[in-house]
């Protein structure tokens, strides 16, 4: 049973003061996902947006989320700044996801 619709997963070491988190504030304001730093907590979501590359949240963790029934999407540029620009573009065009054709 999924208890959340959409979870935005940040790397645990990034913290709320991190660049990735700051760059995602516009996305969070627009789409209102549950936000956190826990892969375990994210397992309770129907959709999980992983923010940043595999150095922060591993491919193994992403696979574990998918195996738990989550629809997983990773938003990651070559740098944190590029990741922020990708998120800003999603806000600009009004798309919660790049890979999933659904909105709520």
N, C-alpha and C positions, 0 to 999 in steps of 0.2 A: 504494500500500500504506500503510495507516494503522498507525503504530507505537505509538499511544496510544489508549486508549479515551475518556478525558475530560480536556480541558485547560481550566483556569480562567484566563482571560486578563484581566490587569489593565492599566490604562494605564501605559505605560513611565515616565512622570514621577512616578507615585504611590509607587513604591518599597515595600519591605517595612515601612517605618515609617508608611506612609500610613493614613488613616482607613478607606478602602475595604478595604484588606488586613486591618487589625485587626478590622473588622466581619465579615469573612468567615471568621475562624478557626474558629468553631463549625461552619460549613458544611464547611470543609476537613477538620476532625477527623471529622465524620460520614460524608462521602462519599469522601474520599481521592482527589480529582482530582490530576493533574499540575498544578502551579501555575507560572505564569510571566508575563512581560511582553512576549513576542515574538509578533507576528502570524505571522511566518515559522515559528517553532517550532510554533505552534498548528495550522498546516496539516497536521501529521502526526497529528492526532487525529480520531477518528470523531465525537465530540461536542465542541463548544466553547461554554463559558459565558463570555460577555463581561460583565465587571462594570463598571457605570457607564455614563454617557451617551456620546453621540457626540463630546463634547469630548475624551474620553480615547482612545477607539477609534472611528474614523470609520465611517460607514455604508458607505463604499467598502471599507474593510478587512473589514467583516462580509460584504459581497457577495463579495469575493475568497476568503474562507474557504469560503463556500457553493459558489462555483464550483470550489473545490478538492475538493469532495465532503464537506465537514464539515457536520454538522447543528448549526446555530448558534442559540443563544438568548442574548438580552441581558437581564440583570437590572439595571434602572436605575429608581430613584425620582427624584423631583424634586430631592432633595438626597442627599448621601452617607449621611446618617443614615437616610433613608427606604430607600435601597438596602440598608443593613445590616439594617433591620427586615424587608424582603422576604426576605433570605437566612435570617434567624432563623426566620421563619415556615415556610420550606421545610424547615428542619431539624426544626421542631416537628412538622410533618405527615409527615415522612419522605419528601419528594419531592426527588429530585435535580434534576429539571427541571420547569418549568411547562408548556412547550409540547410536550414529547416524552413519550409515555406508555411509558416504559421505565425499568427500574431494573436495576442490576447491582452 
